[in-house]
Amino acid sequence: MQSHAIEIAHVAATARTGQGRFNLYAGIHKALRAFMADTLLTVGRADPTDAADVNHAATRVEELMDLCASHVAHENNFVHPALQARCPGVCDPVAQDHEEHLHVIAHLRDAARALLKTEAGEREPALQALYLALALFVADNFQHMHAEETVHNSALWAAYSDAELIGIHDALLATIEPAEMMLVMRWMLPQLNAPERLGVMQGMRAGAPAHVFEGMLTGTQDLLNQRDWAKLARDLGLPPVPGLVTV
């Protein structure tokens, strides 16, 4: 219990240090945690006697693995070079994690594809094996993201200005394909708190073509509950919708 209390105090200190600073990890990690947790639950509750359930679970695992592999590449190509340039060695342990994650991602992707071809009588043990392996992957990634949001963020905030961090972030975003961006937004926007969500949408309004922003706005309304949407609409200055819950 003592070590747990010390860890909580350390995380709280890191959060205070980063208050008001640009956080490269916050949004995408909220999206990944949500996507990982939901996919794990999907596999766990999939009915092995129902082919549609099994296909849905396997497809979700593949989709998650594709995003995780892409996320590793983005961090390797943009965040780690920035850390190595001004904080040499600080990201070495996480870089090793990335190599291991890529091996596990390939294994889980293969297992999901194999599940689609599994005979009906073998689906139950195959699903259970996939569920347990995915659970370990999720647990490891949660710890991994924690290290990035504490150790890496502390180093980045000490070594870089917010303008420089935003530059790294924008360069990374420019390499993401539209389909991947839509997937990330689907999992990220509902998980953000109201100020974070507003910041994302304001950034999109300022930097994206009008039709892209309008499309994202429509999609966001479908993802949010009425109260969260009402807050966002109010803060973006959108006209009120009759009958909509207000805040």
C-alpha positions as CSV (number, residue, x, y, z in Angstrom):
1,M,0.0,0.0,0.0
2,Q,2.9,2.4,0.8
3,S,4.4,2.0,-2.7
4,H,1.0,2.5,-4.3
5,A,0.6,5.8,-2.3
6,I,4.1,6.9,-3.4
7,E,3.2,6.2,-7.1
8,I,-0.1,8.1,-6.8
9,A,1.8,11.1,-5.4
10,H,4.4,10.9,-8.2
11,V,1.7,10.8,-10.8
12,A,-0.1,13.8,-9.2
13,A,3.2,15.7,-9.2
14,T,3.7,15.0,-12.9
15,A,0.1,16.1,-13.7
16,R,0.7,19.4,-11.8
17,T,3.9,19.9,-13.8
18,G,2.1,19.4,-17.0
19,Q,-0.9,21.5,-16.2
20,G,-1.4,23.9,-19.1
21,R,1.3,22.2,-21.2
22,F,0.7,20.6,-24.5
23,N,0.4,16.8,-24.0
24,L,1.4,14.7,-27.0
25,Y,0.0,11.5,-25.4
26,A,-3.3,12.4,-23.7
27,G,-5.8,12.2,-26.5
28,I,-4.5,9.2,-28.4
29,H,-3.9,7.2,-25.3
30,K,-7.5,7.8,-24.1
31,A,-8.6,6.5,-27.5
32,L,-6.4,3.4,-27.3
33,R,-7.4,2.5,-23.8
34,A,-11.1,2.7,-24.8
35,F,-10.6,0.7,-28.0
36,M,-8.5,-1.9,-26.2
37,A,-10.9,-2.3,-23.3
38,D,-13.9,-2.5,-25.5
39,T,-12.3,-5.0,-27.9
40,L,-11.3,-7.2,-24.9
41,L,-14.9,-7.2,-23.7
42,T,-16.1,-7.9,-27.2
43,V,-13.9,-11.0,-27.5
44,G,-14.9,-12.1,-23.9
45,R,-18.6,-12.0,-24.6
46,A,-18.5,-13.4,-28.1
47,D,-20.7,-16.5,-28.5
48,P,-18.6,-19.4,-29.9
49,T,-21.7,-21.0,-31.4
50,D,-22.6,-17.8,-33.3
51,A,-20.5,-17.3,-36.4
52,A,-21.5,-13.7,-36.7
53,D,-20.3,-13.1,-33.1
54,V,-17.0,-14.8,-33.8
55,N,-16.4,-12.9,-37.0
56,H,-17.2,-9.6,-35.3
57,A,-14.7,-10.4,-32.5
58,A,-12.0,-11.4,-34.9
59,T,-12.5,-8.4,-37.1
60,R,-12.3,-6.1,-34.1
61,V,-9.0,-7.6,-32.9
62,E,-7.5,-7.1,-36.4
63,E,-8.7,-3.5,-36.5
64,L,-7.2,-2.9,-33.1
65,M,-3.9,-4.5,-34.0
66,D,-3.6,-2.4,-37.2
67,L,-4.1,0.8,-35.2
68,C,-1.7,-0.3,-32.5
69,A,1.0,-1.1,-35.1
70,S,0.4,2.3,-36.7
71,H,0.7,4.0,-33.3
72,V,4.0,2.4,-32.6
73,A,5.3,3.6,-36.0
74,H,4.1,7.2,-35.3
75,E,5.8,7.3,-31.9
76,N,9.0,5.7,-33.3
77,N,9.1,8.1,-36.2
78,F,8.3,11.4,-34.4
79,V,8.3,11.2,-30.6
80,H,11.3,9.0,-30.0
81,P,13.6,11.0,-32.2
82,A,12.6,14.2,-30.4
83,L,13.3,12.6,-27.1
84,Q,16.7,11.2,-28.2
85,A,17.7,14.6,-29.6
86,R,17.5,16.4,-26.2
87,C,17.0,13.6,-23.6
88,P,19.3,10.8,-24.9
89,G,18.4,7.3,-23.5
90,V,15.2,8.3,-21.8
91,C,13.0,6.4,-24.3
92,D,15.2,3.3,-24.6
93,P,13.1,1.1,-22.3
94,V,9.9,2.1,-24.2
95,A,11.6,1.5,-27.5
96,Q,12.3,-2.0,-26.4
97,D,8.6,-2.4,-25.4
98,H,7.7,-1.3,-28.9
99,E,9.7,-4.1,-30.5
100,E,8.0,-6.6,-28.2
101,H,4.6,-5.1,-28.9
102,L,5.1,-5.6,-32.7
103,H,5.8,-9.3,-32.2
104,V,2.7,-9.7,-30.0
105,I,0.6,-7.6,-32.5
106,A,1.6,-10.0,-35.3
107,H,0.7,-13.0,-33.1
108,L,-2.7,-11.6,-32.1
109,R,-3.5,-10.7,-35.7
110,D,-2.6,-14.2,-36.9
111,A,-4.8,-15.7,-34.1
112,A,-7.7,-13.5,-35.1
113,R,-7.4,-14.5,-38.7
114,A,-7.1,-18.2,-37.7
115,L,-10.3,-17.9,-35.6
116,L,-12.3,-17.0,-38.8
117,K,-11.3,-20.4,-40.2
118,T,-11.8,-22.4,-37.1
119,E,-14.3,-25.3,-37.1
120,A,-17.4,-24.7,-35.0
121,G,-16.3,-27.3,-32.4
122,E,-13.0,-25.6,-31.9
123,R,-14.2,-22.0,-31.6
124,E,-14.7,-22.0,-27.8
125,P,-11.1,-22.8,-26.9
126,A,-9.7,-20.6,-29.7
127,L,-11.8,-17.7,-28.5
128,Q,-10.7,-18.2,-24.9
129,A,-7.0,-18.4,-25.9
130,L,-7.4,-15.2,-27.9
131,Y,-9.2,-13.5,-25.0
132,L,-6.4,-14.3,-22.5
133,A,-3.6,-13.3,-24.9
134,L,-5.4,-10.0,-25.7
135,A,-5.9,-9.4,-21.9
136,L,-2.2,-9.6,-21.3
137,F,-1.5,-7.3,-24.3
138,V,-3.9,-4.8,-23.0
139,A,-2.5,-5.0,-19.4
140,D,1.1,-4.5,-20.8
141,N,0.0,-1.6,-22.9
142,F,-1.7,0.2,-20.0
143,Q,1.5,0.1,-18.1
144,H,3.5,1.1,-21.2
145,M,1.3,4.2,-21.8
146,H,1.6,5.1,-18.1
147,A,5.4,5.3,-18.5
148,E,5.0,7.4,-21.6
149,E,2.6,9.8,-19.9
150,T,4.8,10.2,-16.8
151,V,8.5,9.7,-17.7
152,H,8.3,10.8,-21.3
153,N,6.1,13.7,-20.7
154,S,8.3,15.0,-17.9
155,A,11.3,14.9,-20.3
156,L,9.4,16.5,-23.2
157,W,8.1,19.3,-21.0
158,A,11.6,20.0,-19.7
159,A,13.3,20.0,-23.1
160,Y,10.7,21.5,-25.5
161,S,8.4,24.5,-25.6
162,D,4.7,24.0,-26.3
163,A,5.2,25.4,-29.8
164,E,7.8,22.8,-30.5
165,L,5.6,20.0,-29.2
166,I,2.7,21.2,-31.3
167,G,5.0,21.2,-34.3
168,I,6.0,17.5,-33.6
169,H,2.3,16.7,-33.2
170,D,1.2,18.4,-36.4
171,A,4.0,16.8,-38.4
172,L,2.8,13.4,-37.1
173,L,-0.8,14.1,-37.9
174,A,0.0,15.0,-41.4
175,T,1.1,11.4,-42.1
176,I,-2.1,9.8,-40.9
177,E,-4.5,8.5,-43.5
178,P,-8.1,9.8,-43.4
179,A,-9.5,6.3,-42.5
180,E,-7.2,6.0,-39.6
181,M,-8.0,9.5,-38.4
182,M,-11.7,8.7,-38.5
183,L,-11.1,5.5,-36.5
184,V,-9.1,7.4,-33.9
185,M,-11.7,10.1,-33.6
186,R,-14.4,7.5,-33.1
187,W,-12.6,6.2,-30.0
188,M,-11.1,9.4,-28.8
189,L,-13.8,12.1,-28.8
190,P,-16.2,10.4,-26.5
191,Q,-13.4,9.7,-24.0
192,L,-12.1,13.2,-23.8
193,N,-13.2,15.6,-21.1
194,A,-15.1,18.7,-22.3
195,P,-12.2,21.1,-22.5
196,E,-10.0,18.5,-24.3
197,R,-12.8,17.8,-26.8
198,L,-13.4,21.5,-27.4
199,G,-9.7,22.0,-28.1
200,V,-9.7,19.2,-30.7
201,M,-12.7,20.6,-32.5
202,Q,-11.4,24.2,-32.4
203,G,-8.1,23.0,-33.9
204,M,-10.0,21.2,-36.6
205,R,-12.2,24.2,-37.3
206,A,-9.1,26.4,-37.6
207,G,-7.0,24.0,-39.7
208,A,-9.2,21.8,-41.8
209,P,-11.4,22.5,-44.8
210,A,-14.9,23.6,-43.8
211,H,-16.5,20.4,-45.3
212,V,-14.1,18.2,-43.2
213,F,-15.0,20.1,-40.0
214,E,-18.7,19.9,-40.7
215,G,-18.4,16.1,-41.4
216,M,-16.5,15.6,-38.2
217,L,-19.0,17.7,-36.3
218,T,-21.9,15.5,-37.6
219,G,-20.0,12.4,-36.7
220,T,-19.2,13.7,-33.2
221,Q,-22.8,14.4,-32.4
222,D,-23.6,10.8,-33.1
223,L,-20.8,9.7,-30.7
224,L,-21.7,11.9,-27.7
225,N,-24.5,11.7,-25.2
226,Q,-26.8,14.7,-25.2
227,R,-25.2,16.5,-22.3
228,D,-21.7,16.3,-23.7
229,W,-22.9,17.4,-27.2
230,A,-24.8,20.3,-25.7
231,K,-21.6,21.5,-23.9
232,L,-19.6,21.2,-27.1
233,A,-22.2,22.9,-29.3
234,R,-22.5,25.8,-26.7
235,D,-18.7,26.3,-26.5
236,L,-18.3,26.2,-30.3
237,G,-21.1,28.8,-30.6
238,L,-23.4,26.5,-32.6
239,P,-27.1,27.5,-32.8
240,P,-29.2,25.7,-30.2
241,V,-31.2,22.7,-31.3
242,P,-34.9,22.7,-30.1
243,G,-35.5,20.0,-27.5
244,L,-31.8,19.3,-26.9
245,V,-30.7,19.0,-23.3
246,T,-28.8,22.2,-22.3
247,V,-26.1,22.8,-19.7
